[in-house]
């Protein structure tokens, strides 16, 4: 994930040691600069509202993703879903990705975030089921959206 973050940062590709063979295999010379959203489940709290520098109040993973991709304009696209703690629909996510593409969404420790919502219905981030709905909508839309990539880590355990 760290390599992808840097690869699509707009940095001069030649400064990334060892990337030449990857680019050659992809048949490109330079990686495109992408809008990037980094969601770390152990860093975000489903019980806290995050107030952004522009005053936007973000409650959910999808609100955070949208804000990182497009600041207040991106957030506005998912604001109703964020405020209600319900997953945005695939049409909304597709519009978000089209408006801010190319997009790279990196999600680390999603299960650590989602398990805090299990059997809870009173947190700003929604509930456990809304995470499953978001995961499904996100992956389906990203697969169909041009210039959008989602990479997520999910730790392996018997419970999750």
C-alpha positions as CSV (number, residue, x, y, z in Angstrom):
1,X,0.0,0.0,0.0
2,X,2.8,2.3,0.8
3,X,4.4,1.7,-2.6
4,X,1.1,2.4,-4.4
5,X,0.6,5.6,-2.3
6,X,3.9,6.9,-3.5
7,X,3.6,5.6,-7.1
8,X,0.4,7.5,-7.7
9,X,1.5,10.7,-5.7
10,X,2.7,12.6,-8.8
11,X,6.3,12.2,-7.7
12,X,8.8,11.8,-10.5
13,X,8.6,8.1,-11.3
14,X,12.4,7.7,-11.8
15,X,12.9,8.7,-8.1
16,X,11.1,5.4,-7.0
17,X,13.8,2.8,-6.9
18,X,12.9,-0.5,-8.5
19,X,9.7,0.7,-10.2
20,X,11.0,0.5,-13.8
21,X,10.2,-3.2,-14.3
22,X,6.7,-2.7,-13.0
23,X,6.0,0.2,-15.3
24,X,7.6,-1.7,-18.2
25,X,5.2,-4.7,-17.6
26,X,2.3,-2.3,-17.4
27,X,3.5,-0.7,-20.7
28,X,3.6,2.8,-19.4
29,X,6.4,5.2,-18.7
30,X,5.0,7.3,-15.9
31,X,2.3,6.5,-13.4
32,X,-0.6,8.9,-13.3
33,X,-1.1,11.2,-10.4
34,X,-4.3,10.1,-8.5
35,X,-6.5,11.5,-5.8
36,X,-5.8,9.2,-2.8
37,X,-7.9,8.3,0.2
38,X,-6.1,6.5,3.0
39,X,-8.5,4.9,5.6
40,X,-6.8,3.2,8.6
41,X,-9.2,1.4,10.8
42,X,-7.0,1.6,13.8
43,X,-6.6,5.3,13.5
44,X,-10.3,6.2,13.0
45,X,-12.9,5.9,15.7
46,X,-16.5,5.0,14.8
47,X,-17.6,6.9,17.9
48,X,-16.0,10.2,17.0
49,X,-17.0,12.9,14.5
50,X,-13.9,14.1,12.7
51,X,-13.9,17.9,12.0
52,X,-11.9,18.8,8.9
53,X,-10.0,22.1,8.5
54,X,-12.8,23.4,6.3
55,X,-15.4,22.7,9.1
56,X,-16.8,19.5,7.4
57,X,-18.0,17.0,10.0
58,X,-17.2,13.4,8.9
59,X,-18.8,10.4,10.6
60,X,-18.2,7.3,8.5
61,X,-15.5,5.6,6.4
62,X,-17.3,6.7,3.2
63,X,-17.5,10.3,4.4
64,X,-13.8,10.2,5.2
65,X,-13.0,8.7,1.8
66,X,-15.1,11.2,-0.1
67,X,-13.5,14.1,1.8
68,X,-10.0,12.9,1.1
69,X,-10.8,12.5,-2.6
70,X,-12.5,15.8,-3.1
71,X,-12.6,17.9,0.1
72,X,-16.0,19.5,0.8
73,X,-17.1,19.0,-2.8
74,X,-16.4,15.2,-2.6
75,X,-18.0,15.0,0.9
76,X,-21.1,16.8,-0.3
77,X,-21.7,13.8,-2.7
78,X,-22.1,11.4,0.3
79,X,-23.2,13.9,3.0
80,X,-26.7,12.5,3.5
81,X,-25.4,8.9,3.8
82,X,-22.6,10.0,6.1
83,X,-25.0,11.9,8.4
84,X,-27.4,8.9,8.5
85,X,-24.7,6.3,8.9
86,X,-25.9,4.4,5.9
87,X,-23.8,3.3,3.0
88,X,-24.1,5.5,-0.1
89,X,-25.5,3.8,-3.2
90,X,-23.4,2.6,-6.0
91,X,-24.6,5.4,-8.3
92,X,-23.4,8.0,-5.8
93,X,-20.0,6.3,-5.5
94,X,-19.7,6.1,-9.2
95,X,-20.3,9.8,-9.5
96,X,-17.7,10.5,-6.8
97,X,-15.1,8.4,-8.6
98,X,-15.8,10.0,-12.0
99,X,-15.6,13.5,-10.5
100,X,-12.3,12.9,-8.8
101,X,-10.5,10.3,-10.9
102,X,-8.1,8.8,-11.1
103,X,-8.7,7.5,-7.6
104,X,-6.7,5.3,-5.3
105,X,-8.4,4.1,-2.2
106,X,-6.3,2.4,0.4
107,X,-8.0,0.7,3.4
108,X,-5.9,-0.8,6.1
109,X,-7.3,-2.7,9.2
110,X,-10.9,-2.4,8.0
111,X,-12.0,-5.2,10.3
112,X,-10.5,-3.5,13.3
113,X,-12.8,-0.5,12.6
114,X,-15.9,-2.5,11.7
115,X,-15.8,-4.9,14.7
116,X,-16.3,-1.8,16.9
117,X,-19.7,-1.4,15.3
118,X,-20.9,-5.0,16.0
119,X,-24.2,-4.9,17.9
120,X,-24.1,-1.1,18.1
121,X,-26.6,1.2,16.6
122,X,-25.9,4.5,18.4
123,X,-22.5,5.5,16.9
124,X,-21.9,8.3,14.3
125,X,-20.3,5.8,11.9
126,X,-23.4,3.7,11.5
127,X,-23.6,0.0,12.3
128,X,-21.8,-3.2,11.3
129,X,-24.2,-4.0,8.5
130,X,-23.6,-0.6,6.9
131,X,-19.9,-1.6,6.6
132,X,-20.8,-4.7,4.7
133,X,-23.1,-2.7,2.4
134,X,-20.4,-0.2,1.8
135,X,-17.8,-2.9,1.1
136,X,-20.0,-4.4,-1.5
137,X,-20.9,-1.1,-3.2
138,X,-17.3,0.1,-3.1
139,X,-15.8,-3.0,-4.6
140,X,-18.5,-3.3,-7.3
141,X,-18.2,0.3,-8.3
142,X,-14.4,0.4,-8.3
143,X,-14.4,-2.7,-10.5
144,X,-16.6,-0.9,-13.1
145,X,-15.2,2.6,-12.7
146,X,-12.4,3.6,-15.0
147,X,-9.2,4.9,-13.3
148,X,-10.2,3.7,-9.8
149,X,-8.4,1.2,-7.6
150,X,-9.3,0.0,-4.2
151,X,-6.7,-2.0,-2.1
152,X,-7.8,-3.2,1.3
153,X,-6.1,-5.3,4.0
154,X,-8.3,-7.5,6.1
155,X,-6.5,-9.4,8.9
156,X,-7.2,-13.1,9.0
157,X,-8.7,-14.6,12.1
158,X,-11.3,-17.2,13.0
159,X,-13.8,-14.6,14.2
160,X,-13.7,-12.2,11.3
